[in-house]
Amino acid sequence: QVQLVESGGGLVQAGGSLRLSCAASRSIFSTNTMGWYRQAPGKQRELVATITTGGRTNYADSVKGRFTISRDNAKNTMYLQMNSLKPEDTAVYYCNGGGTRYYHGDYWGQGTQVTVSS
């Protein structure tokens, strides 16, 4: 059974930091590219960052230089370190597995809310 469980969301002031975690079942994590996506109210879900099993990454232009994606293959866990947060980063953030560096796969977590106040 594939499971993706996000944690670490919350409310933070602009300029602050948060770290999201995604704990994944080994069956999906060990052999697949993983990624973070987000969806703001009234907007389509968009790619934030992805990371391959070998550690190659891809970032949305809007988060480059502020967000860092990483994975711990021993723990089957992916992270998203978010610094210099802006109000426009407010969204539900989803963990995704099974895709490519540029497109999502079929496996999704339940999402975690990130709210950045101005």
C-alpha positions as CSV (number, residue, x, y, z in Angstrom):
1,Q,0.0,0.0,0.0
2,V,1.4,3.4,-1.0
3,Q,1.3,6.1,1.6
4,L,2.5,9.6,1.6
5,V,2.1,11.6,4.8
6,E,3.0,15.3,4.9
7,S,3.8,17.3,8.1
8,G,5.3,20.6,9.1
9,G,2.9,23.1,7.7
10,G,1.6,26.0,9.8
11,L,1.3,29.8,10.1
12,V,4.4,31.9,9.7
13,Q,5.1,35.6,9.2
14,A,6.6,36.8,5.9
15,G,10.3,36.4,5.9
16,G,10.1,33.3,8.1
17,S,10.9,29.7,7.5
18,L,9.2,26.3,7.7
19,R,10.3,22.8,6.9
20,L,7.9,20.3,5.4
21,S,8.4,16.6,5.6
22,C,6.9,13.7,3.6
23,A,7.1,10.2,5.0
24,A,6.6,7.7,2.2
25,S,6.2,4.0,2.0
26,R,9.3,2.3,0.8
27,S,7.7,0.9,-2.3
28,I,7.2,4.3,-3.8
29,F,10.1,6.2,-2.3
30,S,13.0,4.0,-3.1
31,T,12.6,3.9,-6.9
32,N,10.8,7.1,-7.8
33,T,11.3,10.8,-8.3
34,M,9.5,12.7,-5.5
35,G,8.1,16.2,-5.5
36,W,6.3,19.0,-3.8
37,Y,3.3,20.7,-5.4
38,R,1.1,23.4,-4.1
39,Q,-2.4,24.7,-4.7
40,A,-3.6,28.1,-3.6
41,P,-7.3,29.0,-3.4
42,G,-8.7,29.5,-6.8
43,K,-5.6,28.4,-8.6
44,Q,-4.4,25.2,-10.2
45,R,-2.0,22.9,-8.5
46,E,1.6,23.8,-9.5
47,L,5.0,22.2,-9.2
48,V,7.2,23.6,-6.5
49,A,10.2,21.2,-6.5
50,T,11.2,17.7,-7.5
51,I,14.1,15.4,-6.7
52,T,15.2,12.2,-8.4
53,T,16.5,9.1,-6.6
54,G,20.0,10.3,-7.5
55,G,19.4,13.8,-6.1
56,R,18.8,15.8,-9.2
57,T,16.4,18.6,-8.5
58,N,14.1,21.0,-10.3
59,Y,12.5,24.1,-8.9
60,A,9.8,26.5,-9.9
61,D,11.2,29.9,-10.8
62,S,9.2,31.5,-8.0
63,V,10.9,29.5,-5.3
64,K,14.5,29.3,-6.6
65,G,17.0,30.5,-4.1
66,R,14.5,30.3,-1.2
67,F,13.3,26.7,-1.1
68,T,15.5,23.6,-0.9
69,I,14.2,20.0,-1.6
70,S,16.1,17.0,-0.2
71,R,15.5,13.4,0.5
72,D,16.8,10.9,3.1
73,N,16.7,7.5,1.3
74,A,17.4,5.6,4.5
75,K,14.4,7.1,6.2
76,N,12.1,7.2,3.1
77,T,11.5,10.8,3.8
78,M,11.5,13.9,1.7
79,Y,11.9,17.5,2.9
80,L,11.2,21.0,1.7
81,Q,13.1,23.7,3.5
82,M,11.3,27.0,2.9
83,N,13.1,30.2,3.7
84,S,12.2,33.9,3.1
85,L,8.5,33.0,2.9
86,K,6.2,35.4,1.1
87,P,2.4,35.7,1.4
88,E,2.1,34.4,-2.1
89,D,3.6,31.1,-0.9
90,T,0.3,30.5,1.0
91,A,-1.2,27.2,-0.2
92,V,-1.8,23.6,0.5
93,Y,1.4,21.7,-0.1
94,Y,1.2,18.2,-1.4
95,C,3.8,15.4,-1.5
96,N,3.9,13.5,-4.8
97,G,5.6,10.4,-6.0
98,G,6.1,8.5,-9.2
99,G,6.5,11.4,-11.5
100,T,9.4,13.0,-13.3
101,R,11.4,16.1,-12.6
102,Y,8.9,18.1,-14.6
103,Y,5.5,16.4,-14.1
104,H,3.7,14.8,-11.2
105,G,3.1,11.1,-10.7
106,D,0.0,9.3,-9.5
107,Y,0.7,9.2,-5.8
108,W,-0.4,12.1,-3.6
109,G,-0.4,12.8,0.1
110,Q,-3.3,14.5,1.9
111,G,-1.6,17.9,1.9
112,T,-0.5,20.3,4.6
113,Q,-1.5,24.0,4.9
114,V,1.1,26.7,4.8
115,T,-0.1,30.2,5.6
116,V,2.3,33.2,5.3
117,S,1.0,36.4,6.9
118,S,2.1,39.8,5.8
